[in-house]
Amino acid sequence: MCGIVGYAGKSLAAPVLIDSLKKLEYRGYDSAGITVLGSGIETYKSVGKIVNLEAEIPKKLGGNVGIGHTRWATHGRPSTENAHPHNSGKPGKLSIVHNGIIENYLALKEQLIEEGYEFKSETDTEVIVHLLHKHIYGKPEGNEVKCGLLDGLREALKEIEGSYAVATVSSDEPGKLVVAKKDSPLVIGIGNGENFAASDVTAFLAHTRDVIFVDDFETAVLSPEGVEVFNREGDLLNKTVEKIEWDFEAAEKAGYEHFMLKEIHEQVSAIHSTLSGKVSELEGAIYLEELTLGDDEIRKLSRVQILACGTSWHAGLLGKYLIEQIAGIHCDIDICSEYRYRNPVMEGGTLAIAITQSGETADTLAAVREIRSYNCPTLAITNVVGSTITRETDSVLYTRAGPEIGVAATKTFSTQLTLLYLLAVKFSLVRGRSSPDYVKNFITELRKIPGQIQQVLNQKEIIKECAENFAGAKNYFFLGRHLNYPIALEGALKLKEISYVHAEGFAAGELKHGPIALLAEGTPVVAIATRGQTYEKMLSNIKEVKARDATVIAVADSKDTEIGKYADVVLRVPPSDELLAPLLSVVVLQLLAYYTALALDCSIDKPRNLAKSVTVE
Ligand code: F6R
């Protein structure tokens, strides 16, 4: 989740851009850069926070038009070369900043290299600026303008598959910048003799509250004099200028009261981003190019060992079920702090998978170092490019969820799960256990998930009401079977973490072996009862609970007409493939925890005693 900014006005562009980038730092900051149109294209970049970049920029840097970027790496490690803006032309003629993911960048890059374009970075973005150059100047050393910046950008973007919000400037067209958007956020700020573009309004809220939200496939030209927005066909649009009433803090959270709520909502786009470029519905194929394990090695695997902590461990537990059920490979999972000290028995043919959103959890790093001493291949699933875990494992799969600021993990959990689904299905395909047709169907169902999560989010008022009704409870229980068992554990952990209410998750079948003694009249028991192979058994467990006068809050599909006979409250998810239902149920439980904590007036984004990454053992 990078941030882009643009400025065209009467003030010096550099300080305005730097100030705007600082406001976007919450979107991630492993590196940053700006281009100012001064005597030509003048670009400055730096690794780390925006203050590092600020220190690089000459105090008297001229130019009233410019673009800027704060990067949170998805392609290529954090470095000055990979930082944006990226430029093209000799001498530099064009400069671009980009937020999003270009799915077909490898093919485009090969083609552009063949045509003589030189790449300086490992990013997907650099293909856009060279493509743009090709459309405007015809060839790498071309100087003659064949079309304007706006038309060139529109043509270049036609060749691109993926998501983008871009801002670009040309030394041949001083006094303006051009922006475009598809599937990544972009907003324009209308000032007095100055105009702004950014990934979100926080970037320019200090200057103006009048904004135009750019829609997909629209392009716009910004100059100090005005803003023109065009549709896909190039027709000038009459867009509504809206007034932003939020204060800065609310704007940073896109109007949500807490980062956690924002991040719960972001799961729709985060899963989309995780899947981007990794699946082909048409071919029934899954591309995990970052996986260094070849097909032969995948076929020879006899065991997978998952290592993780906390929420990531819950994702891993579900991963174990998936890898065994779908791929037919024996899979173990360990809590990292236990793994190191239990003298594990290791055998050949084992793949170790470390799951860690931060990539910095000390226990996980130590467990990975331990398992590496057995010489088995290692794979990390993480959200943070360049984190320590990425240097400790042979391969890395990135969740691409964007920075998660709320301490309680939400979107990183569901994107970890998404990758585990892909891994299990990929292994199954390679080992001849599933056919491409099965994979096609699976991808079709998986692609529905972001839309189905949106349907769950649309019902948040019902979940809120339920949370408020039970907010006084001293103990909460969460029950699930099979794939819903890890989700029950996760639901309980979320509630504990942010609302400080005692909550326990159980495999529903275990209840009768002890925990049932804890049930009392009115104890809220959340039973995850989506349709599937254990549904009937789950109904029996619900009846056991009801017989002890506890109160049952069921999570069930919207088509289930039976569950209402047994449960006191039913929270609905859209009917989905049984295997994928956990991705929907967990959103209900995240919202339940969130609204309980809200009702109890807890510090939701920064719960007491907790840190976002636990870097001590
Ligand atoms: C729960 C939570 C923690 C982390 C755990 C591991 O909401 O955030 O339980 O999941 O500390 O962290 P990572 O995934 O960064 O290794």
Residues whose N, C-alpha, C, O or C-beta is under 5 A from the ligand:
A	BS01	F6R	C309 G310 T311 S312 I355 T356 Q357 S358 G359 T361 V407 A408 A409 K612 V614
